[in-house]
Amino acid sequence: MTTLVFIHGRGQHTPPDLPAERIPDFVRDLRGRWLQALDVGLAASGLDPVPEDTPVVFPFYANAFRDAVAAREGDGPGPDLALWATGHPMPGDLRPVCEVKAELLDDVITHVPAQRPSTDREGTARGVPAGVERPWWKLDELLRIPWLRAALQQLARTEGVSARVIESQFTDVAYYLGCAEVRETVLGIVEDSLAGVPRGEPLVMVGHSLGSVVAYDLLTRMDPERTVSLLVTSGSPLGLPAVQKHLLGHGGVSPAPVPALVPARAGSWRNGYDVRDVVAILNPLAPHLAQEPNGQVLDVRVDTGSEPHAVDGYLEQPEMAGAVGELLTAASAP
């Protein structure tokens, strides 16, 4: 029987005051939200809901991720680019996080789909003082750079989400990619959740946002005896060169290869993106991956509604849910 594996993104942790005994209910509700959205997409595809006997694995790493980040930041300012750029003392494992964060933001702003000002009111080209070369992000902390601040504000107006929220999305991606212990914490939880799934049982893996990066890393080091029938990603930053540089398993090359466990057939990786989703700003994804064969990655441009990055809006799309449903239907056929 095919097992569904849902890998969530950032920001899914419980409220800090939630009693420990209520955490299982919180996780169950979160898992149910994914299944409900998927069922909506299946209905729109003319397919039946997810069969009740379908095994569903929902590795919940959000609290461990939050706690691992908090342990590294302590009472300090976290990965502040201004402090990092000026050599301000900070914990050793925050320095690589700052480096990845800077690379990510550089990538994001490079691909901002807006008219960039040639000068700002301080008389500097793109917020960079005359005579200063790139990397411009080393000049100051994120929102103190006038051009960068203006670009993120433009994105915020387009998406209805604050520039601070946009920045926090990429801070968490930077923690995952830049701190080996944080990455191992997350991957360890996901791998442990699969321990009870028989080796020969096929997997349909669905990763959202940071979860798509986790899914990629997982597939690069998963037991080759595992069978993956389909990979589905949404709201993914995997197209960004800075993300690809730090993925596991391929030596930092770009374009990154599709993991070998993803079937070598057309459409075996279904990737959904909304052009208003800043995390998925470098999409469609297929041109930024080394595929085998061509067409292995099938990009689907969708409109996810009022919340461009929400997982619900992606899973409710028939083009996304249908691929999952067809495999589940085939697996449950007598």
Rosetta blueprint (number, residue, H / E / L):
1 M L
2 T L
3 T E
4 L E
5 V E
6 F E
7 I E
8 H L
9 G L
10 R L
11 G L
12 Q L
13 H L
14 T L
15 P L
16 P L
17 D L
18 L L
19 P L
20 A H
21 E H
22 R H
23 I H
24 P H
25 D H
26 F H
27 V H
28 R H
29 D H
30 L H
31 R H
32 G H
33 R H
34 W H
35 L H
36 Q H
37 A H
38 L H
39 D H
40 V H
41 G H
42 L H
43 A H
44 A H
45 S L
46 G L
47 L L
48 D L
49 P L
50 V L
51 P L
52 E L
53 D L
54 T L
55 P L
56 V E
57 V E
58 F L
59 P L
60 F L
61 Y L
62 A H
63 N H
64 A H
65 F H
66 R H
67 D H
68 A H
69 V H
70 A H
71 A H
72 R H
73 E H
74 G L
75 D L
76 G L
77 P L
78 G L
79 P L
80 D L
81 L H
82 A H
83 L H
84 W H
85 A H
86 T L
87 G L
88 H L
89 P L
90 M L
91 P L
92 G L
93 D L
94 L H
95 R H
96 P H
97 V H
98 C H
99 E H
100 V H
101 K H
102 A H
103 E H
104 L H
105 L H
106 D H
107 D H
108 V H
109 I H
110 T H
111 H L
112 V L
113 P L
114 A L
115 Q L
116 R L
117 P L
118 S L
119 T L
120 D L
121 R L
122 E L
123 G L
124 T L
125 A E
126 R L
127 G L
128 V E
129 P L
130 A L
131 G L
132 V L
133 E L
134 R L
135 P L
136 W H
137 W H
138 K H
139 L L
140 D L
141 E L
142 L H
143 L H
144 R H
145 I L
146 P H
147 W H
148 L H
149 R H
150 A H
151 A H
152 L H
153 Q H
154 Q H
155 L H
156 A H
157 R H
158 T H
159 E H
160 G L
161 V L
162 S L
163 A H
164 R H
165 V H
166 I H
167 E H
168 S H
169 Q H
170 F H
171 T H
172 D H
173 V H
174 A H
175 Y H
176 Y H
177 L H
178 G H
179 C L
180 A H
181 E H
182 V H
183 R H
184 E H
185 T H
186 V H
187 L H
188 G H
189 I H
190 V H
191 E H
192 D H
193 S H
194 L L
195 A L
196 G L
197 V L
198 P L
199 R L
200 G L
201 E L
202 P L
203 L E
204 V E
205 M E
206 V E
207 G E
208 H E
209 S L
210 L H
211 G H
212 S H
213 V H
214 V H
215 A H
216 Y H
217 D H
218 L H
219 L H
220 T H
221 R H
222 M L
223 D L
224 P L
225 E L
226 R L
227 T L
228 V E
229 S E
230 L E
231 L E
232 V E
233 T E
234 S E
235 G L
236 S L
237 P L
238 L L
239 G L
240 L L
241 P H
242 A H
243 V H
244 Q H
245 K H
246 H L
247 L L
248 L L
249 G L
250 H L
251 G L
252 G L
253 V L
254 S L
255 P L
256 A E
257 P E
258 V L
259 P L
260 A L
261 L L
262 V L
263 P L
264 A L
265 R L
266 A L
267 G L
268 S L
269 W E
270 R E
271 N E
272 G E
273 Y E
274 D L
275 V L
276 R L
277 D L
278 V H
279 V H
280 A H
281 I L
282 L L
283 N L
284 P L
285 L L
286 A H
287 P H
288 H H
289 L E
290 A E
291 Q L
292 E L
293 P L
294 N L
295 G L
296 Q L
297 V E
298 L E
299 D E
300 V E
301 R E
302 V L
303 D L
304 T L
305 G L
306 S L
307 E L
308 P L
309 H L
310 A L
311 V H
312 D H
313 G H
314 Y H
315 L H
316 E L
317 Q L
318 P H
319 E H
320 M H
321 A H
322 G H
323 A H
324 V H
325 G H
326 E H
327 L H
328 L H
329 T H
330 A H
331 A H
332 S H
333 A L
334 P L
